[in-house]
Amino acid sequence: MANLNDFTFFVHVVDHKGFAPAARALNVPKSTLSKRVAELERDLGVRLINRTSRRFSVTETGEDFYRHAAAMLVEAEAAENVVKGKLAEPTGAVRITASVPTAQLSLAPLLPQLALAYPKVRVMLHATDRFVDIIQEGFDLAVRDHFAPLPDSGLVQRRLGSQAKLIVASPLYLERSGVPESPEDLEHHEGLITSFSSEGWVMERADGSTVAISPRPRFVADESRVLREAALAGLGITTLPGKLCEEEIESGALVRILPDWTAGKVTTTILMPHRRGQLPSVRAVLDFIAERFVDG
């Protein structure tokens, strides 16, 4: 039977996408990792990793072996946690990444409560709108708001909920340009849109019917808060997640147009490397956020 320690080395090399970053994470010489993975390949009689001076890739057999080896480590960690009693009291740091709007709207109200509920868990939130490689950068959880389904990345996905995108405009704009009475009327109005929806909006009704419309693009921004400010200024009609405009609708600063219709939904999903999700501290944070997430 192959050396089970070599399974661990192999999983870390794949997780970190290379021998050098894995060696730094494990604090062992790169040559040791290379030797142990090569020994594992000899024991199994197959090549698991294709490696050259410029490229690192996992073979098809290596991908299959990785899934089982990683699952083995999950069970090993779970067994150790039971023995150490960590399941009773989560401890340690949990690193979370989220976009700036998601951090402000969804996580800011929850994370202080989480810190109070689990005093031995140290929450570390990194809010950024750049692309984050969760595994490579060592994050335990990523909270993502998205319009289209997320790609199959090999990460564990847990859907928290979704909220409708509402069609809104300021009273000033509606007084000047008129109130649309049907989705088709939006074709004749100024649209405040994202580049992702530059070809128009797909309107949805509760009965399942849909209509694709294309307003005149008056203002384009890939940030919903900027579109909200443009709508408040009276530039035109836009679509916003309900959570981002509910206060403005209640105050009358914005008016919801065509209340029987929405412009699709924003879905919130938590992503995590599969092994991280078994740690008691990560599981506690995940469950805390999921139980208190407000679906809309």
PyMOL commands that set and color helices and strands:
alter all, ss='L'
color gray80, all
select helices_A, chain A and resi 4-15+19-26+30-44+60-84+100-107+111-117+171-177+183-188+195-197+224-232+242-251+276-278+280-292
alter helices_A, ss='H'
color red, helices_A
select strands_A, chain A and resi 49-51+56-58+92-98+121-127+141-146+156-169+190-193+201-205+210-213+216-220+237-241+255-256+261-262+265-272
alter strands_A, ss='S'
color yellow, strands_A
deselect
rebuild
show_as cartoon
